[in-house]
Amino acid sequence: MAVLQVNFLSKYLMMNTMATVIIPTLASKDLQSPLEDVYSREKRFPVLYLLHGFLGDHTDWLRYTSIERYANEKGIAVIMPSAYNSFYTDMAYGIRCWSYISEELPLVMRSLFPISDKRDDNFVAGLSMGGYGAMKLALGRPDLFSGGASLSGALDIVELVESADSISKPFHINLFGDLTKVEGSENDLFYLAEKLKEGRLETPRIYIGCGTEDRLYPANVRFKEHLQRLGYNVTYEEGPGGHEWSFWDRYIKKVLDWISSY
């Protein structure tokens, strides 16, 4: 397994940014294989874009979980970008993180690393704010991702902005602009799911996991039921746990198992 910290200039962010990258290398089953087979220029790994939560960055998953070991066991490359507190959107008053994550980042990573560009080999997942971002990417770029996974995701953005207090409201305005127009917009996951179904395009497979003690648990259940009513292929798992790394460490392994099962 190779772990790399990548710094590069982003056109859409208009600044230098960072990503942590995991590339499978020599696994125990490869010890008897010729080096030319293990380190082949033609090898292209399936890839998971793994998104951090609010207040996090590109190092979180590597620091707080065993994602490196889990990914190596599955032979899956993992791209972990920094997205700041953008909610993975083109902010009304701020950075263009949606354009960066959905367009620029995959091009940069494919130019640098041996990862597949096939839709069937590309997945996205995240926790909390990153769970929202993962669902937005899966539903907004079904041409790029064949599956999306959310862990403890902030999936009901309409409820989130409507419940904003005097401290968080200015932050949400910076993100989305007029908060009365969030519902039914490209930032509303419930709307995105309906829009994609109406367009009769190929829909991604969806995984949702949430702890039963998590404050976001009701919103996760609502979104899961919404997708099921629309006819999406949804895998849903819940169990004891709150909004915490011990839960996400257990469930990211389940996500990798889910990815590998197809």
N, C-alpha and C positions, 0 to 999 in steps of 0.2 A: 504494500500500500504506500502510495506517495501522497503527502499532504503539502500543498503549496499555497502560499499567500501571494496574491496577485494584485499589483497596483497598476492602474492604467487610466488614461484620460477618456472620459465619456463625453461624446458629442451632445447627447441630450441633457445630461446633468450639468454640463459646462463646468466640470471640475474633475480632478482626480478622484477616483473611487477605488474600492477594495472588494475582493472576493476571496474566500477560502475554498480551495478545490481539493477534492479527494479523488484520486485515480487508482483503481485496483492495479496491483503489479504482481508480485510473486506470492501466490497462495500455496498452501501445503500440497495441494493436489498437483501443482505444477513442478514440484521439485525434480521429478524424473523426466520432464519435458525438455527438449532442446531450447536454448535461450532464444533462438530465432523465432520459435513459436510463441513463447511467453511475451517477448518484447517485439511484437510484429508491427511494422508500419501500417499494415492493413487493418489491424484490430480496431474496432469501433465499439465502445462500451455503451450500453443503455445508460441514460442519465436522469438523475433526479435534481431538479432545482428546488432547494430547501430554504425556506424563507423564515427570517427571525420575527420576533414580536415587537411590540411597542417598547421603546427605550433600549432595544437590543442592537446588535450589529452582526457582521459576518463571522465573528468568532464564537457566538453563543452556542451553537449546536455542538461544535467540537469541544468546547470547554465543559459543558454541563451534561452531555450524554456520551454514549459509546458508539456514536454514529460511524466513526472510522472503522471499528471492528465489524459492526453490522453490515456496512456497505461492502467491505472486502469479502465477507463470507458469501454475499450475493453476487459479487462481480459487477456492482453498479457504481458508476461515477456519480459524485455529488458536487453540485455547484451551490455555494452559499454566499450570496451577494449582500452588500450593505444597502439598505433602502431608507435609513434614517427613520424619521417618524412620519413618513409620507402616506401611509396606508396604501402604498403601491398604486398611487393614482397620479395623474398629471394635476398637480395642485393648482387651485385657482390663483393663489398668490405664493408661488414657490417653485420647487423643482418639478421636472417632467419625469417622474419616476415610472409611471405606466409605460410611456414610450421607451424608456431605458430598459425596463425589465422584459417587456413583451417583444421588442424589436432588436435593440442594440446588443444586449447581453448575450443572447444566443449566438449571434453572429461572431462576437468577440471570442466566446468560449470555443466555438467550433473551429475558429482559425488557430487557436492555441493548443487545443487538447484533443486526444483521440476519442471523441464522443460522437455518437450517431446523430444524424440529422433526420432519421426516419420518425414519423409521427408515433408509430407503435413503440418506439424506444424512448420517448420523451415524456417525463412526468413532472408534476410540481406538487409540493406539499409545504405546509407551514403551520406555525402555532399562533394562536391569538390573532393579533393584527396580520401575521403571516398566513394564518388560516383563511382570513378574508382575502388576502392577496392571492393565495393559491386557487381559491374558488373563482375569483375574478379572472385569473389567467386561464383556468380550465374552460370556463364558460365564454370568455371573450376571445380566446385564441384556440378554438377546438381544432383548427388546422395544424397547430403546432404541438399540442399536448393531447395524448390519448387518455390520460387520467389525471385527476387532481385529488389531493387529500388534505383535509383540514383537521387539526387537533385543537380542541378548545377554541374554535374560531369565533371572531367577532363578526358573526354572519348576518345579523340584522342591523345594518348600518342606519336604517331609518329610525329604529328604536333608539340607537345610540345617540344620534344627533338631537332627537326630540327630547331626550332626557338630560341633555347637556346643561351644566350649571354655569354660573357667571364666569368661572375660571376656565372651563373647557370649551365654552361656546366660541370665543375668539379663535381658538385653535382649529375647531371644526370649520369655521368660516374660511380660514386660510386654506384648508384642504379642499372644501367643496363649493365655496362661494355662498350663494343664496341657499340656506338650509331648507327652505320650503320647497325647493325643487329637487332635493335628493331622491325622494320617492319617485319611482318611474324613470330614473336616469340610468346612465351606464355605470353608476356607482352602487346601484341597488341590485344585490345579488338575486333577489326574488324576481325582479323584472328581467334581469339578464337570462335567467333560466327559462322564463316564459318566451322571451324573444328568440332564443336559440331553437327552442322546440317549434315555434311557429315558422321558422325559416327552413325547417326540414333538412338541416345540415346534420352530419354525423356528430353525435353527442359524446362527450368524454365519459368514462367511467368515474364514479365519485366514491370516495371513502370519507366518512365522518366519524371521528372519535371524540368523546368528551367525558370528563369525570362527572359523576352524579352529584358531587358537592361543589362543582364549579359554578360560579355566578353566571356564566354564559350558557349553562346547561339548557334552560328553557328555549333560548334562541336557536340552539343547535337542534333540538327536537323539532321545532317549528320548520326550520329549513329542510331538515331531512324529510319531514312529511310532505312539504311542498314539492320537493323533487320527486318523491314517490308518486304523488298525484299526477305529476306531469309525465311519468313514465320513464324516468331516468334509471339507469343501472346503479343502484346505491348500495354500498356496503356500510352498515352502521354498527358501531360497537361502543358500548359504554361500560363503566366500571367505577369502583370506588376511587376517589381522587378529586383534588381541587385544581386550581390554576397554578401548577407547580411542575418543576423539572422532573421529579420522580415519576409523575404520570407520563410526561412527554417522552422520557427515556424508554419506558415500557412500550408505549404505543407507536413510536417511530419504527420499532422493530416489527410491529404488526403491519405498518404501512409497507415496509420493504417486503414482507411476506406476501402482502396483497399484490404488490407490483410483480413479484416473481411468479405468482400463481397463474398468470395469463401467458 
